[in-house]
Amino acid sequence: MAVRIKATCKEFEAACADGCVYGEIRGKQGLYVYAELGSEKDYTPSQNDNPMTEYRLFTGCNVYFAETREQQTNGDFNAEHLPNVTVVIYC
């Protein structure tokens, strides 16, 4: 299972292997995240994907969570994070 992160198109385009990305995990509560990206791999589309949306896949990522945009901006992330996970970013 991959963590899906909604990024701005600017963040999406700038994302690179061993780089980072800021974004959100959409859902009931919505979380702001910072992800340290690992290696980029080819993305295989899912049947639930929006055909008007671009996707990229990274493996070996570390994902950190914040409850508000302000916490994200200040780098105030929860102590717990997801280490070594697969991340799909999209815009």
C-alpha positions as CSV (number, residue, x, y, z in Angstrom):
1,M,0.0,0.0,0.0
2,A,1.3,3.4,-1.0
3,V,0.9,6.7,0.8
4,R,-0.8,9.1,-1.7
5,I,0.2,12.7,-1.4
6,K,-1.6,15.6,-3.1
7,A,1.1,18.1,-4.0
8,T,0.9,21.5,-5.8
9,C,2.0,21.2,-9.4
10,K,5.1,23.2,-8.6
11,E,6.1,20.6,-5.8
12,F,5.1,17.8,-8.1
13,E,7.3,19.0,-11.0
14,A,10.3,19.7,-8.6
15,A,10.2,16.3,-6.9
16,C,13.2,14.1,-7.6
17,A,14.9,11.0,-6.2
18,D,16.5,11.7,-2.8
19,G,14.6,15.0,-2.7
20,C,11.5,16.0,-0.7
21,V,7.9,17.1,-1.2
22,Y,5.3,18.9,0.9
23,G,1.6,18.1,0.4
24,E,-1.6,16.7,1.9
25,I,-3.1,13.4,2.4
26,R,-6.8,13.9,1.6
27,G,-9.5,12.2,3.5
28,K,-12.0,12.8,6.3
29,Q,-9.5,14.7,8.4
30,G,-6.8,15.7,5.9
31,L,-3.2,15.7,7.1
32,Y,-0.3,17.9,6.0
33,V,2.8,16.0,5.2
34,Y,6.5,16.3,4.4
35,A,8.1,13.4,2.6
36,E,11.7,12.6,2.1
37,L,11.7,10.8,-1.2
38,G,13.7,7.8,-2.1
39,S,14.1,6.3,-5.6
40,E,11.7,7.1,-8.4
41,K,10.1,4.2,-10.2
42,D,7.7,3.9,-13.1
43,Y,4.2,4.4,-12.0
44,T,1.6,1.8,-13.1
45,P,-1.8,3.4,-13.3
46,S,-4.6,2.1,-11.1
47,Q,-8.3,1.8,-12.2
48,N,-9.2,4.4,-9.5
49,D,-6.8,7.0,-10.9
50,N,-8.2,10.2,-12.4
51,P,-7.1,10.3,-16.1
52,M,-6.7,14.1,-15.9
53,T,-4.2,13.8,-13.0
54,E,-0.5,13.1,-13.2
55,Y,1.1,10.6,-10.8
56,R,4.7,9.7,-9.8
57,L,6.0,6.9,-7.6
58,F,8.9,6.9,-5.1
59,T,10.1,4.0,-2.9
60,G,12.1,4.1,0.3
61,C,10.5,7.3,1.6
62,N,10.0,8.7,5.0
63,V,6.7,10.6,5.6
64,Y,6.1,13.1,8.5
65,F,2.7,14.4,9.6
66,A,1.4,17.7,10.8
67,E,-2.2,18.6,11.7
68,T,-2.2,22.1,10.3
69,R,-0.5,24.0,7.5
70,E,1.2,26.2,10.1
71,Q,2.8,23.2,11.7
72,Q,3.9,22.0,8.3
73,T,5.4,25.4,7.4
74,N,7.3,25.5,10.8
75,G,8.5,21.9,10.5
76,D,6.5,20.9,13.6
77,F,5.8,17.3,12.7
78,N,4.5,14.5,15.0
79,A,7.3,12.5,16.5
80,E,6.0,9.3,14.9
81,H,6.4,9.0,11.1
82,L,6.2,6.3,8.4
83,P,9.7,5.1,7.6
84,N,10.7,3.4,4.3
85,V,7.3,3.5,2.6
86,T,6.2,3.9,-1.0
87,V,4.8,7.3,-1.9
88,V,2.6,8.3,-4.9
89,I,2.5,12.0,-5.5
90,Y,0.0,13.6,-7.7
91,C,-1.3,17.1,-8.8
